[in-house]
Amino acid sequence: MINAKDNFDGPIKGNLAQRETHISISMADIQNNPGVAFFSFYSDENKREYKNSPEDLVIKTSRVISDDGFIDHIKTGNYIGSLKWGGVDINITSRFGEQFLKRMLNFSNGIYISDLDSYSEKNDKANSSKFILHYLFLQSLEKAFLLGLPKAYKNINHNEAVLKGRLDLNKYIKHSIPYLGKLPSISREQRDVQEFVDIFYKAYSIVESESQSNAAKKMKDIKSYLRVNRSPLLVTAGTISKAKSSKAFFNPIYSSYRGVLNLAEMIIKLDSLKKSDSSGSHNYSGFLINVAELFEIYITEILRNNFNNWEIDSPKILLYDGRFYRRYIIPDIVMRQKDRVIVLDTKYKRMVYRGRSRAGAGDLDRDDFFQINTYMAYFKQSGEELLGGGLLYPLSKYIEVRESHSPNWFGGKSTFFVVDGILAEGDIVANEQDFIGRIGNLIQQSQVTNPQADTVI
């Protein structure tokens, strides 16, 4: 069993290399292995691919030479989850701890979870990815259920004294002559799409059996409805395929159920793999999520909730269209107010404000630095008024504004550049407010630098 934390690079306890086979897993390996489920928080396919490159590292183990001889070494990327890979069990958890992970989940997909502390896995408390998957499903289902389950028109047969719909002439001729007081008829009525009912009930039952959650208990009315209306048929891959090809799946009214269905599919798939694993028939299975995606959504939602007069999105910008080197750039966060713009990029990496030295490159990655400056340069030349930009991290140390905020981007006095973020320990809600206060101060200061800006926070 390999236990690790995401984005870790260093020695590990024990003599792993003698016990386990050398392992190197990238996202390309995950994407090419149907036994491993990957959940993305992004609905946009281009952004999903942009943020989850095939070259991205999941985990790598190796041996390095030290003064004392060989030691084991492990390196991970931004992915957490549980895998069975070539017979080796791997569990990767969040390095910023459960408290910060739960807080980020409060803002995922617009779902605000109030009782995360009441949730626990019965058999695997360390499985952070399963924790996320189960809770997203429960909360997404509860939220979507307020609209009613997806429905479709069906022909309903009747044989009553009162005519409902149109007369079924064939049955009338065959069975109702002479007239016995009842008329066969057919009506078109909206009914729940059976496949959705069966899939949701199956997924709910799996979550309920594997976890101890107040959320599941509070949803007993939903469970009862699903249980009463489910069919006796087994839920198979064909059931899920039929649900995804139904008209209701593409109906904008029921768009919220698409995400619920995808989550339910993963839960059912993982349960099936778990059962087959017990017989040893699968050596490659599991579930992963990219926590960097979750961190971006968390920061974005906090900014949206506190800067209501700003439009905040993540635009997809095509460069060099018509050339063989055409490509998209997708800044994580672009804040706009009229013709003013602030561009920010989130980085799910530890930040303690170590600068460059002979011992290392420091906490700010060279590629990250040049990436955000490229984004800022694009908006600067686009004709909009660039107020500023920067990189946002989960902080592991209280911020020193004088060391991390610069009012002069590339020497210019009208644009700021910052390295900021939210302290990932202690009172996180208070830390969020401190972060909002610093961003608000930057905007106000830019108004002083540019009197014509008339900025409204």
C-alpha positions in Angstrom: 0.0 0.0 0.0 1.4 3.4 -1.0 0.1 6.4 1.0 0.9 9.8 -0.3 -0.2 13.5 -0.4 -0.8 15.4 -3.6 2.0 17.6 -5.0 4.7 16.0 -2.8 8.3 15.5 -3.8 10.6 13.9 -1.3 11.7 10.8 0.6 9.2 8.4 2.1 9.3 6.2 5.2 10.1 2.5 4.8 11.9 0.6 2.0 9.2 0.8 -0.6 11.3 0.0 -3.6 12.1 -3.5 -2.2 8.4 -4.2 -1.5 6.7 -2.7 -4.5 7.3 -2.5 -8.2 8.6 0.8 -9.5 5.6 2.9 -10.5 5.2 5.9 -12.8 1.6 7.0 -13.7 0.7 10.0 -15.8 -2.7 11.3 -16.9 -2.1 9.6 -20.2 -2.1 6.3 -18.4 -5.3 7.2 -16.6 -7.0 8.4 -19.7 -6.1 5.2 -21.6 -7.3 2.9 -18.8 -11.1 2.3 -18.7 -10.9 0.9 -15.2 -10.0 4.3 -13.7 -12.7 6.9 -13.4 -11.7 10.6 -13.5 -14.0 13.3 -12.4 -13.5 16.9 -13.6 -15.3 19.9 -12.1 -15.2 21.7 -15.5 -18.1 21.3 -17.9 -16.2 22.8 -20.8 -14.3 20.1 -22.7 -11.6 22.4 -23.9 -10.8 23.7 -20.4 -10.9 20.2 -19.1 -8.3 19.1 -21.6 -6.3 22.3 -21.1 -6.1 21.8 -17.3 -5.5 18.0 -17.4 -2.7 17.4 -19.8 -1.7 13.8 -20.7 1.8 14.7 -19.5 0.6 15.6 -16.0 2.1 13.5 -13.3 -0.2 11.4 -11.0 2.5 9.6 -9.0 6.0 8.3 -9.4 8.2 6.2 -7.1 11.9 5.8 -7.4 15.2 5.3 -5.5 17.8 8.0 -5.1 21.3 7.9 -3.7 22.0 9.7 -0.4 25.0 9.9 1.8 23.6 7.0 3.8 22.9 4.9 0.7 19.7 4.3 -1.2 16.4 5.9 0.0 12.9 5.7 -1.4 11.5 8.7 -3.1 8.0 9.6 -4.2 6.6 12.5 -6.3 2.9 13.3 -7.0 0.9 15.9 -8.9 -2.3 17.7 -8.2 -4.5 14.6 -8.2 -6.0 12.8 -5.2 -7.8 9.5 -5.1 -7.4 5.8 -4.7 -6.0 3.4 -7.3 -5.2 -0.2 -7.7 -2.3 -0.2 -10.2 -0.7 -3.5 -11.2 -1.7 -5.0 -8.0 -0.4 -2.1 -5.9 -2.9 -0.1 -3.8 -2.3 3.6 -3.9 -4.0 6.3 -1.9 -3.3 10.0 -2.4 -4.8 12.6 -0.1 -4.8 16.4 0.1 -1.7 17.9 1.6 -3.6 20.9 2.9 -5.8 18.8 5.2 -9.4 17.8 5.5 -10.6 21.1 6.8 -9.4 23.1 3.8 -10.7 20.4 1.4 -14.2 20.5 3.0 -14.2 24.3 2.8 -13.4 24.2 -0.9 -16.2 21.7 -1.4 -18.6 24.3 0.1 -18.2 26.2 -3.2 -18.0 23.4 -5.7 -20.6 23.5 -8.5 -22.7 26.1 -6.6 -23.4 23.6 -3.9 -23.1 24.9 -0.3 -22.6 22.0 2.1 -23.3 22.7 5.7 -22.8 19.3 7.4 -19.6 18.0 5.9 -18.3 17.3 9.4 -21.0 14.7 9.9 -19.8 12.6 7.0 -17.4 9.7 7.3 -16.5 6.6 5.3 -17.4 3.4 7.0 -14.4 1.5 5.7 -11.9 3.9 4.2 -11.7 7.3 6.0 -8.5 8.2 4.1 -10.2 8.0 0.7 -10.6 11.8 0.0 -11.8 11.3 -3.6 -14.6 8.9 -2.6 -15.6 11.4 0.1 -15.9 14.1 -2.6 -17.6 11.9 -5.1 -20.3 10.7 -2.6 -21.0 14.2 -1.3 -21.2 15.8 -4.7 -23.7 13.2 -5.7 -25.9 13.6 -2.7 -25.9 17.4 -2.8 -26.3 17.6 -6.6 -29.2 15.1 -6.5 -31.0 17.0 -3.6 -30.6 20.3 -5.5 -31.8 19.0 -8.8 -34.7 17.0 -7.3 -36.4 20.3 -6.4 -37.2 20.6 -10.1 -38.6 17.1 -10.3 -37.1 14.2 -12.0 -36.6 14.3 -15.8 -39.8 13.4 -17.6 -40.8 12.3 -21.1 -44.2 11.7 -22.8 -45.4 8.1 -22.9 -48.4 6.4 -24.2 -50.6 5.2 -21.3 -53.2 2.6 -21.9 -56.6 2.8 -20.1 -59.7 0.7 -19.9 -62.3 2.6 -18.0 -65.9 4.0 -18.3 -64.5 7.4 -19.0 -62.6 8.1 -22.2 -59.1 9.3 -21.5 -57.2 10.6 -24.5 -58.1 8.9 -27.8 -60.1 5.8 -28.3 -58.0 2.7 -29.1 -60.1 1.5 -32.0 -58.3 -1.8 -32.5 -58.8 -2.9 -28.9 -62.4 -1.6 -29.0 -63.3 -3.8 -32.0 -61.5 -6.8 -30.6 -62.5 -6.6 -26.9 -65.3 -4.1 -26.3 -68.0 -5.3 -28.7 -70.6 -5.8 -27.4 -70.1 -2.8 -25.1 -69.6 -3.8 -21.5 -69.3 -0.3 -20.0 -65.6 0.3 -20.5 -63.7 2.0 -23.3 -60.1 1.2 -24.2 -58.2 4.5 -24.7 -54.6 5.9 -25.0 -53.4 9.1 -23.5 -50.1 10.9 -23.8 -48.7 11.8 -20.3 -45.5 12.9 -18.9 -43.8 10.3 -16.7 -40.4 10.0 -15.0 -37.8 8.7 -17.3 -37.4 5.2 -15.8 -33.6 4.9 -16.5 -32.9 8.1 -14.4 -35.0 6.7 -11.5 -33.2 3.3 -11.6 -29.7 4.8 -11.9 -30.2 7.4 -9.1 -31.6 4.8 -6.7 -28.7 2.4 -7.4 -26.1 5.1 -6.8 -27.9 6.3 -3.7 -28.0 2.8 -2.3 -24.3 2.4 -2.8 -23.5 5.7 -1.1 -25.8 4.8 1.8 -24.1 1.4 2.3 -20.6 2.8 2.1 -20.8 5.9 4.2 -22.2 7.4 7.4 -23.8 10.7 6.4 -26.5 12.9 7.8 -27.0 14.2 4.3 -28.1 10.7 3.2 -30.5 10.4 6.2 -32.0 13.8 5.5 -32.8 12.7 2.0 -35.2 9.9 3.1 -38.1 11.4 1.1 -36.0 11.3 -2.1 -34.9 7.7 -1.3 -38.5 6.7 -0.7 -39.7 8.2 -4.0 -36.9 6.5 -5.9 -37.5 3.1 -4.2 -41.3 3.2 -4.9 -40.8 4.2 -8.6 -37.8 2.1 -9.5 -38.1 -0.9 -11.9 -37.0 -4.5 -11.0 -34.5 -4.4 -13.8 -30.7 -4.4 -13.1 -28.8 -1.2 -13.8 -26.3 -1.9 -16.5 -24.1 0.1 -18.9 -27.0 -0.1 -21.3 -29.3 1.6 -18.8 -26.8 4.5 -18.4 -26.3 4.7 -22.2 -30.1 4.9 -22.7 -30.5 7.6 -20.1 -27.8 9.7 -21.8 -29.4 9.3 -25.2 -32.9 10.3 -24.0 -34.5 13.5 -25.0 -34.8 14.5 -21.4 -31.0 14.4 -21.0 -30.6 17.1 -23.7 -33.6 19.2 -22.5 -32.3 22.5 -21.0 -34.9 22.3 -18.3 -33.2 19.2 -16.9 -29.6 20.3 -17.5 -28.8 20.1 -13.8 -29.3 16.3 -14.0 -26.5 15.8 -16.4 -23.9 16.3 -13.7 -25.9 14.1 -11.3 -26.1 11.3 -13.8 -22.3 11.5 -14.5 -21.6 11.3 -10.7 -24.1 8.4 -10.4 -22.4 6.6 -13.3 -19.0 6.9 -11.5 -20.3 5.6 -8.2 -21.9 2.6 -9.9 -18.8 1.9 -12.0 -16.5 2.0 -9.0 -18.8 -0.3 -7.0 -18.8 -2.7 -9.9 -15.0 -2.6 -10.1 -14.7 -3.0 -6.3 -16.7 -6.2 -6.5 -14.7 -7.5 -9.4 -11.5 -6.5 -7.5 -12.4 -8.9 -4.7 -12.1 -11.7 -7.2 -8.8 -10.4 -8.5 -10.1 -9.9 -12.0 -9.0 -6.2 -12.2 -5.4 -5.0 -11.6 -6.1 -1.4 -12.7 -9.0 0.5 -11.2 -9.8 3.5 -9.1 -11.0 7.1 -9.0 -9.1 10.4 -9.3 -9.9 14.1 -9.2 -7.8 17.2 -9.8 -7.8 19.3 -6.6 -6.4 22.2 -8.5 -9.7 22.5 -10.4 -11.5 22.5 -7.0 -9.2 25.3 -5.7 -9.9 27.4 -8.8 -13.7 27.1 -8.4 -13.4 27.9 -4.7 -11.4 31.1 -5.4 -13.7 32.1 -8.3 -16.9 31.7 -6.2 -15.4 33.7 -3.3 -14.6 36.6 -5.6 -18.1 36.4 -7.2 -19.8 36.4 -3.9 -17.9 39.5 -2.7 -17.5 41.6 -5.9 -21.0 41.7 -7.2 -20.3 44.7 -9.5 -17.6 42.8 -11.4 -18.1 40.1 -14.1 -15.9 37.2 -13.3 -15.3 34.3 -15.8 -12.6 32.1 -17.3 -12.5 33.1 -21.0 -11.3 30.8 -23.7 -9.1 32.8 -26.0 -8.0 31.5 -29.4 -4.6 32.7 -30.6 -3.1 32.6 -34.1 -6.2 31.2 -35.7 -5.4 29.7 -39.2 -1.8 28.9 -38.2 -0.4 25.5 -37.4 0.5 26.7 -34.0 -3.0 28.0 -33.1 -3.9 27.3 -29.6 -6.1 28.5 -26.7 -5.1 30.3 -23.6 -7.6 30.0 -20.7 -6.8 32.3 -17.7 -8.4 31.0 -14.6 -10.0 34.2 -13.5 -10.7 37.4 -15.4 -12.5 40.2 -13.5 -14.2 42.8 -15.7 -15.9 46.1 -14.9 -16.8 48.1 -18.0 -13.4 48.3 -19.9 -11.3 47.6 -16.8 -9.8 44.1 -16.3 -7.9 42.1 -13.7 -6.4 38.7 -14.6 -5.6 36.1 -12.0 -4.3 32.5 -12.1 -4.8 30.0 -9.3 -2.0 27.6 -8.4 -2.6 24.7 -6.1 0.9 24.6 -4.7 2.3 25.3 -1.3 3.3 29.0 -0.8 5.4 30.1 2.2 7.1 33.0 0.2 10.5 31.4 -0.2 12.6 33.4 -2.7 15.2 32.2 -5.1 18.5 31.0 -3.6 21.3 28.6 -4.4 19.4 25.9 -2.6 16.4 26.1 -5.0 14.2 28.2 -7.2 11.8 29.2 -4.4 8.1 28.8 -4.1 7.1 30.7 -7.3 7.6 28.4 -10.3 9.3 30.0 -13.3 6.6 28.7 -15.7 3.8 30.0 -13.6 5.4 33.4 -13.4 5.8 33.7 -17.2 2.3 32.3 -17.8 0.5 35.0 -15.8 2.7 37.7 -17.3 1.7 36.4 -20.8 -2.0 36.6 -19.9 -1.5 40.1 -18.5 0.4 41.2 -21.7 -2.5 39.9 -23.8 -5.1 42.0 -22.0 -2.8 45.0 -22.0 -2.5 45.0 -25.7 -6.2 44.2 -26.3 -7.3 47.8 -25.6 -8.8 47.2 -22.2 -7.5 48.9 -19.1 -5.4 46.4 -17.2 -5.6 47.2 -13.5 -3.5 44.3 -12.4 -3.0 40.6 -12.1 -1.2 37.9 -10.2 -1.0 34.4 -8.8 -3.2 33.0 -6.1 -2.2 30.1 -3.8 -3.3 28.2 -0.7 -1.0 29.9 1.7 1.0 28.1 4.4 2.2 31.3 6.0 0.6 34.7 6.9 1.1 37.0 3.9 3.6 40.0 4.0 1.9 42.4 1.7 5.0 44.6 1.3 6.9 41.5 0.0 4.2 40.0 -2.2 2.3 43.0 -3.6 3.9 45.2 -6.2 2.1 48.4 -7.5 4.4 48.5 -10.6 4.0 45.7 -13.1 7.1 45.7 -15.4 8.0 49.1 -14.0 4.7 50.7 -14.9 2.8 52.7 -12.3 -0.7 52.0 -13.4 -0.8 48.2 -13.0 -0.3 46.0 -10.0 1.2 42.5 -9.7 0.6 40.3 -6.7 1.2 36.9 -5.2 -1.6 36.3 -2.8 -4.2 33.7 -1.7 -6.0 32.2 1.3 -4.3 30.8 4.4 -5.2 27.1 4.4 -5.1 26.7 8.2 -6.7 28.2 11.3 -9.9 30.1 10.8 -10.4 29.7 7.1 -13.6 31.9 6.9 -11.6 34.8 8.5 -8.7 34.1 6.2 -11.1 34.4 3.2 -12.3 37.8 4.4 -8.6 38.9 4.8 -8.0 37.9 1.2 -11.1 39.8 0.0 -10.0 42.8 1.9 -6.6 42.8 0.2 -8.1 42.4 -3.2 -10.5 45.3 -2.4 -7.6 47.5 -1.4 -5.8 46.8 -4.6 -8.9 47.9 -6.6 -9.3 51.0 -4.5 -5.6 51.9 -4.9 -5.9 51.4 -8.7 -8.7 54.0 -8.6 -6.3 56.5 -6.9 -3.6 55.7 -9.5 -6.2 56.1 -12.3 -8.7 58.8 -11.2 -10.7 58.3 -14.4 -11.4 54.7 -13.4 -14.4 55.4 -11.1 -14.1 51.9 -9.8 -16.9 50.4 -7.8 -16.2 47.4 -5.6 
